[in-house]
Amino acid sequence: MCPFWKRSAQDSSFEQEKVILKQIYNSGACGVAFEGGEPLLRRDLIDILAFSRSLPLHTSLITNGTLLESRIDQIAPFINGVVYVSLDGLRKTHDSIRGVDGCFEKAVRGIDAAKEKVAVTINTTIMAENVDEVESLVGLSRELGVRISVAVAHDYCSTVASSPAIDSIPKIANRLIEMKREGYPIVNSIEYFKVLTKEKKWRCKPWAMINVDPNGKIVLPCYVHNDYDSSVSIIDKGISGAVSDFDWKKVENCRKCNLHCYVEPSLVISRDIKAYMHWAFRVSI
């Protein structure tokens, strides 16, 4: 579970968001995913999404789903990517992790309301608290008629949830490979799960996925390595300038995490043919 909601920064203004989005577009990036905190709390979210689409950027949104049912009609016209809804367990477990009773049911209702209007994917982070429910969550995604993306938790410096036991990860990963081959709607590539089982080696290319904070500062080299601390302003230097100035040799052999948001693009950029075929053509080899 990402700890970005604990950032102390205030929301950027709409004008600041426009400047940041222009910098993202000018860097050559093709897509952006708005996360939080909770993006659906912003009153000007529609304006931000509309501006993102006008550039044009492939526009996605990451939400806890509790407000999705009430806001989906407003945001749907400006989402041409995916609405990712975080589910960290079945009802009791999810509500316990989130610390709010009833948020599981609200998220599921949001998924039901959204799936006919936009592409919806469940985001599930495997952690010690939900390790026995991962298979059931994959089954739930099929029942709901949406896809599911699975990642292993990273022990950030300030999160409460914890990573699953090391010896449990290969077993889970192998079962997810089986379920994917059985036709369950799992987004991840088989190659990602092979990284989790240690069958496949990979070299991280963290610049393939860039995180920008509400003040327009970029997280370098990645939010895992820096515990989500940001430093260089893209408003001043642009993304290309910030990325090119960083000494990437410092982290070229980093294996600090197995987060799919870094592993998957790194595999593709490294010309792993099986990962490429999966993401380019949805073909699992």
C-alpha positions as CSV (number, residue, x, y, z in Angstrom):
1,M,0.0,0.0,0.0
2,C,1.5,3.3,-1.1
3,P,2.0,5.9,1.6
4,F,1.6,9.0,-0.5
5,W,-1.6,10.1,1.4
6,K,0.8,10.9,4.4
7,R,2.5,13.7,2.5
8,S,2.0,17.0,4.3
9,A,1.8,19.1,1.1
10,Q,-1.3,20.9,0.3
11,D,-3.2,20.3,-3.0
12,S,-1.8,22.2,-5.9
13,S,-4.0,24.8,-7.6
14,F,-5.6,24.1,-11.0
15,E,-3.1,26.4,-12.7
16,Q,-0.2,24.5,-11.1
17,E,-1.7,21.3,-12.3
18,K,-1.8,22.6,-15.8
19,V,1.8,23.6,-15.7
20,I,2.8,20.1,-14.3
21,L,0.7,18.3,-16.9
22,K,2.3,20.4,-19.7
23,Q,5.7,19.4,-18.4
24,I,4.7,15.7,-18.4
25,Y,3.4,16.0,-21.9
26,N,6.4,17.9,-23.2
27,S,8.7,15.2,-21.7
28,G,7.3,12.7,-24.2
29,A,5.2,10.8,-21.7
30,C,2.1,9.3,-23.2
31,G,0.0,8.8,-20.1
32,V,-0.7,9.9,-16.6
33,A,-2.4,8.4,-13.6
34,F,-3.9,10.6,-10.9
35,E,-3.5,9.3,-7.4
36,G,-3.7,10.7,-3.9
37,G,-4.5,10.8,-1.2
38,E,-7.9,10.5,-2.8
39,P,-8.3,12.4,-6.1
40,L,-12.1,12.2,-6.1
41,L,-12.1,14.6,-3.1
42,R,-10.9,17.4,-5.4
43,R,-13.7,19.7,-6.5
44,D,-11.8,20.7,-9.6
45,L,-10.9,17.2,-10.6
46,I,-13.1,17.4,-13.8
47,D,-11.2,20.4,-15.0
48,I,-7.9,18.7,-14.4
49,L,-8.9,15.5,-16.2
50,A,-10.3,17.5,-19.1
51,F,-7.1,19.4,-19.4
52,S,-5.0,16.2,-19.3
53,R,-7.1,14.7,-22.1
54,S,-6.9,17.9,-24.2
55,L,-3.1,17.8,-24.4
56,P,-3.7,14.8,-25.2
57,L,-2.5,12.4,-22.5
58,H,-3.8,8.9,-21.9
59,T,-5.6,9.6,-18.6
60,S,-6.2,7.2,-15.7
61,L,-7.2,7.5,-12.1
62,I,-6.4,5.6,-8.9
63,T,-9.0,5.7,-6.2
64,N,-10.1,3.9,-3.0
65,G,-13.5,3.7,-4.6
66,T,-15.6,5.1,-1.8
67,L,-16.8,8.1,-3.8
68,L,-16.7,6.5,-7.2
69,E,-20.4,5.6,-7.4
70,S,-21.3,9.3,-6.9
71,R,-18.7,10.8,-9.3
72,I,-18.4,8.3,-12.1
73,D,-20.8,10.1,-14.4
74,Q,-18.7,13.3,-14.0
75,I,-15.3,11.8,-14.6
76,A,-16.1,9.1,-17.2
77,P,-16.0,11.4,-20.3
78,F,-12.4,12.3,-19.5
79,I,-11.0,8.8,-18.7
80,N,-9.6,7.0,-21.7
81,G,-7.3,4.9,-19.6
82,V,-8.3,2.9,-16.5
83,V,-9.9,3.6,-13.2
84,Y,-8.0,1.6,-10.7
85,V,-9.8,0.8,-7.5
86,S,-7.8,-0.4,-4.5
87,L,-9.1,-3.5,-2.7
88,D,-6.7,-4.8,0.0
89,G,-8.8,-7.8,1.1
90,L,-12.3,-9.1,1.5
91,R,-14.8,-7.1,3.5
92,K,-13.5,-7.5,7.0
93,T,-9.8,-7.4,6.1
94,H,-10.1,-4.4,3.7
95,D,-12.1,-2.3,6.2
96,S,-9.6,-3.2,8.9
97,I,-6.6,-2.2,6.8
98,R,-8.3,1.0,5.7
99,G,-9.6,1.8,9.2
100,V,-13.1,2.6,8.0
101,D,-16.1,0.3,8.3
102,G,-18.1,-0.1,5.1
103,C,-15.5,1.1,2.7
104,F,-15.3,-2.3,1.0
105,E,-19.0,-2.2,0.1
106,K,-18.7,1.3,-1.1
107,A,-15.7,0.4,-3.3
108,V,-17.6,-2.6,-4.8
109,R,-20.6,-0.5,-5.5
110,G,-18.3,2.0,-7.2
111,I,-16.8,-0.7,-9.3
112,D,-20.3,-1.9,-10.4
113,A,-21.3,1.7,-11.3
114,A,-18.1,2.4,-13.2
115,K,-17.5,-0.7,-15.2
116,E,-20.0,0.0,-17.9
117,K,-18.6,3.5,-18.4
118,V,-14.8,3.1,-18.2
119,A,-12.2,0.3,-18.0
120,V,-11.9,-0.7,-14.3
121,T,-9.1,-2.6,-12.7
122,I,-8.8,-3.7,-9.1
123,N,-5.5,-2.9,-7.4
124,T,-4.5,-5.4,-4.8
125,T,-1.3,-5.2,-2.7
126,I,-0.3,-8.5,-1.2
127,M,0.7,-8.0,2.5
128,A,0.8,-10.1,5.6
129,E,-2.7,-9.0,6.5
130,N,-4.4,-10.3,3.3
131,V,-2.0,-13.0,2.1
132,D,-4.7,-15.7,2.5
133,E,-7.3,-13.8,0.6
134,V,-5.4,-13.0,-2.7
135,E,-6.9,-16.0,-4.6
136,S,-10.4,-15.0,-3.4
137,L,-9.8,-11.4,-4.6
138,V,-8.8,-12.6,-8.0
139,G,-12.1,-14.7,-8.1
140,L,-14.0,-11.6,-7.0
141,S,-12.6,-9.6,-9.9
142,R,-14.0,-12.2,-12.3
143,E,-17.4,-12.1,-10.6
144,L,-17.5,-8.3,-10.9
145,G,-16.4,-8.5,-14.6
146,V,-13.2,-6.4,-14.2
147,R,-9.5,-7.0,-14.2
148,I,-7.1,-7.2,-11.3
149,S,-3.5,-6.0,-10.8
150,V,-1.5,-7.6,-8.0
151,A,1.7,-6.4,-6.4
152,V,3.7,-7.4,-3.3
153,A,3.9,-4.8,-0.5
154,H,7.0,-2.9,0.1
155,D,7.9,-1.9,3.7
156,Y,7.9,1.8,3.4
157,C,9.3,3.8,6.3
158,S,5.8,4.9,7.5
159,T,3.3,2.4,6.6
160,V,1.3,0.2,9.0
161,A,0.7,-2.8,6.7
162,S,3.6,-5.2,6.3
163,S,5.1,-7.3,3.6
164,P,4.2,-11.0,3.5
165,A,6.6,-13.6,4.7
166,I,9.4,-14.1,2.1
167,D,8.8,-17.8,1.9
168,S,5.1,-17.3,1.0
169,I,5.7,-15.1,-2.0
170,P,6.8,-17.9,-4.5
171,K,3.8,-20.0,-3.6
172,I,1.4,-17.1,-4.2
173,A,3.1,-16.1,-7.4
174,N,3.0,-19.6,-8.8
175,R,-0.7,-19.9,-8.0
176,L,-1.3,-16.5,-9.8
177,I,0.5,-17.9,-12.8
178,E,-1.9,-20.9,-12.8
179,M,-4.9,-18.7,-12.4
180,K,-3.8,-16.4,-15.3
181,R,-3.4,-19.4,-17.5
182,E,-6.8,-20.6,-16.4
183,G,-8.3,-17.4,-17.8
184,Y,-8.7,-15.3,-14.7
185,P,-8.6,-11.5,-15.5
186,I,-5.1,-10.8,-14.1
187,V,-3.4,-7.8,-15.6
188,N,0.1,-8.7,-14.6
189,S,2.4,-10.5,-17.0
190,I,3.5,-14.1,-16.2
191,E,7.1,-12.7,-16.3
192,Y,6.4,-10.4,-13.4
193,F,5.3,-13.4,-11.3
194,K,8.5,-15.2,-12.4
195,V,10.4,-12.3,-10.9
196,L,8.6,-12.9,-7.6
197,T,9.6,-16.6,-7.7
198,K,13.2,-15.6,-8.5
199,E,13.0,-17.6,-11.8
200,K,13.6,-14.4,-13.8
201,K,16.3,-11.8,-13.3
202,W,15.6,-8.2,-14.2
203,R,17.3,-4.8,-14.1
204,C,15.4,-1.9,-12.8
205,K,14.8,1.1,-15.0
206,P,13.0,3.4,-12.6
207,W,12.9,6.4,-15.0
208,A,10.2,4.5,-16.9
209,M,7.7,5.5,-14.3
210,I,7.9,8.9,-12.7
211,N,6.1,10.2,-9.7
212,V,5.4,13.9,-9.3
213,D,4.2,15.3,-5.9
214,P,1.5,18.1,-5.5
215,N,4.2,20.8,-5.6
216,G,5.5,19.6,-9.0
217,K,8.6,18.0,-7.5
218,I,9.8,14.7,-8.9
219,V,10.8,11.7,-6.9
220,L,14.3,10.5,-7.8
221,P,15.4,7.9,-8.4
222,C,12.1,6.3,-7.4
223,Y,9.7,6.5,-4.5
224,V,10.9,3.2,-3.0
225,H,14.5,4.2,-2.9
226,N,13.7,7.6,-1.4
227,D,10.7,6.5,0.8
228,Y,8.6,8.7,-1.5
229,D,10.6,11.9,-0.7
230,S,10.7,14.3,-3.6
231,S,13.4,16.8,-4.5
232,V,13.8,18.3,-8.0
233,S,11.1,20.7,-9.3
234,I,9.9,19.9,-12.8
235,I,8.4,23.3,-13.0
236,D,11.9,24.8,-12.9
237,K,13.9,22.1,-14.8
238,G,11.3,20.1,-16.7
239,I,11.1,16.3,-16.5
240,S,13.8,15.7,-19.1
241,G,16.2,18.0,-17.4
242,A,15.6,16.5,-13.9
243,V,15.9,12.9,-15.2
244,S,19.0,13.6,-17.3
245,D,20.8,15.3,-14.5
246,F,20.4,12.3,-12.1
247,D,23.3,9.8,-11.8
248,W,21.4,6.6,-12.7
249,K,24.5,4.5,-12.1
250,K,23.9,4.8,-8.4
251,V,20.8,2.5,-8.8
252,E,21.5,0.5,-11.9
253,N,21.8,-2.7,-9.9
254,C,19.1,-2.0,-7.4
255,R,16.8,-4.8,-6.3
256,K,15.2,-3.1,-3.3
257,C,11.6,-3.9,-4.4
258,N,9.5,-6.1,-6.7
259,L,6.8,-3.5,-7.3
260,H,5.0,-4.2,-10.6
261,C,5.0,-0.5,-11.5
262,Y,8.8,-0.7,-11.8
263,V,9.3,-4.4,-12.8
264,E,6.8,-4.5,-15.7
265,P,8.0,-1.5,-17.7
266,S,11.6,-2.4,-16.9
267,L,11.1,-5.8,-18.5
268,V,9.5,-4.3,-21.6
269,I,12.2,-1.7,-22.0
270,S,14.8,-4.4,-21.5
271,R,13.3,-6.2,-24.6
272,D,12.0,-9.1,-22.7
273,I,9.9,-10.5,-25.6
274,K,7.4,-12.3,-23.4
275,A,6.7,-9.2,-21.3
276,Y,6.5,-7.1,-24.5
277,M,4.0,-9.5,-26.1
278,H,1.9,-9.4,-23.0
279,W,1.6,-5.6,-22.8
280,A,1.6,-4.9,-26.5
281,F,-0.8,-7.6,-27.6
282,R,-2.2,-9.2,-24.4
283,V,-0.6,-12.4,-25.4
284,S,0.9,-14.7,-22.7
285,I,3.7,-17.0,-24.0
